[in-house]
Amino acid sequence: MNKPKYIFLPLFLCIAMLTVCSCCHFAKKKSYPTTNSERLHILATEPQFWSRIGFTHDPTRLDENGNPKFYDGSFNQPSNTCNVFEQAGVKLFTSILHNGWVGVDKYNYAATDITLDTILKDHSERLYLPRIKLNVPIEWALANPEELYVSSKAPRDRAGILKLAEKMSKYWTTSGWRGGVPDDEGRIGLQSFSSAKWKQDAGTALVKLLDHLEKGPYADRIIGYQVAFGACGETAYWGAFNRKVDLKGDFGISHRRAFYDWCISKYGSLEALRKVWDKPDLDLKNFTVPEPQQLASDKTTVESFFHKGPSGQKCIDYNTFFSKMNAFTIEHFGRIVKKETDGKPVGVFYGYLFTQSNTRIGHLAIDQLLDSPYVDFLCSPKQYYRCAPGWPGGEQTPSLSIGRKKLWIDELDNPTHLNKKDKRGPAANMDETRTVLWREVAKNLAFNNQSFWLSSVCSLELYGLCGYEICRRFF
């Protein structure tokens, strides 16, 4: 069926901008980068295209043959889109790459290899930045209930947690749960970020994957790694993007114990902790994290907003711990990547300081990552507010400040006029779409040490698939 020609105009506009923006590195040198300084230079100067290819269920779901399942039955459409961008001069591609971890001490790289072959096999000039999610398989979650995220309304004992996990596991998705659950929605998620066992087992899975990749046929074309975990893979705690107050905080077994140990280490002794918190009878048995209502903070006065007083110190300590555990986890995986790949660049989603509930998602330890030798770049989707035509747009993070120490990569997630369902300020027509696209690209070109990637879903829309379920990822 013939499609109206105008439907492709935004795509070709994006392509034209990408061609102008490219530093033409590959036009001068077709060999693959061999040093990490070259790889970082490419990440900083070449626009990326984020592809739908490789999008698997998270947590992993297996097909009848025991292989990880993709969301899509075919990659023909996203492959065609990649080809169009490649023809325009784009050389750097990124997508989700399955980590191969499918169960307790079980690994399967079928989805991994299919993704690599689809993107790279017949395209010798392409480079690749995989996004690797390290959330646990369902089998691992059910085998380790004491290591799971648990909300304030969920059971606190192992047997109760396991029973709820068995009930809710069929609803877990990339955000932790998918909605439409009669009851108990969001009461329990996947791994706790403070779980030492998760970090050990996920680290083992990461080492095995990196060995598979770095000894594989595409090793010299993988120029770095984006580590991902948590809600939407954005290093955000489970429940982070849910507005329910009672999902704030993790009351899981390993998380409570990790917070207790951290507090004892911070204050030097249990007696000192009792004094600071004004809890003379405090011990490990009655120790817990602050209730969600406490963490939510009372905004009626400055004192209550900043949790003034002994009772508030518990909230301050927990919010600090919450983000530090997240940053330590990021560094843990970054350290592994650096060791196993001879120092290839590492990055993560982090630093959503402007538009999210920062304490809820664990993104307040930004200074720790800016000083870390195990993280080279940070990224986030663009700001989802004030982004319509005529508005300033913007980001979720102080990217100029971050750019003084690390590379910042911006996800241009802007709705165009072809997306009629997006309520966040879509463009009404082609002229408005052009305005939005130029605004976002010009912003990144003007900022120092800042790059960007384009989302595949814009192109899916441009090919007429307006009703596609995943069109929330929209350029």
Secondary structure, DSSP 8 states (H G I E B T S, - for coil): ----GGGGHHHHHHHHHHHHH---HHHH--S---SHHHHHHHHHHS-EEE-STT-B-SS--B-TTS-B-BS-S--HHHHHHHHHHHHTT--EEEEE----EEETTEE--HHHHHHHIIIIIT-TT-EEEEEEE----HHHHHH-GGGEEE-TTS--SHHHHHHHHHHHGGG--TTS--S--SS-TTSEEEE-TT-HHHHHHHHHHHHHHHHHHHTSTTGGGB--EEEE-BGGGSSB-TTTT---GGGSS---HHHHHHHHHHHHHHHSSHHHHHHHHT-TT--TTT-----HHHHH--TTSHHHHTT-SHHHHHHHHHHHHHHHHHHHHHHHHHHHHHHHTTS--EEEE----SSS-HHHHT---HHHHHT-TT--EEEEEB-SSS-STTS---BSS-HHHHTTTSEEEEEE----TT-SS--S---SSHHHHHHHHHHHHHHHHHSTTEEEEEEHHHHHHHTT-TT-TTTTS--
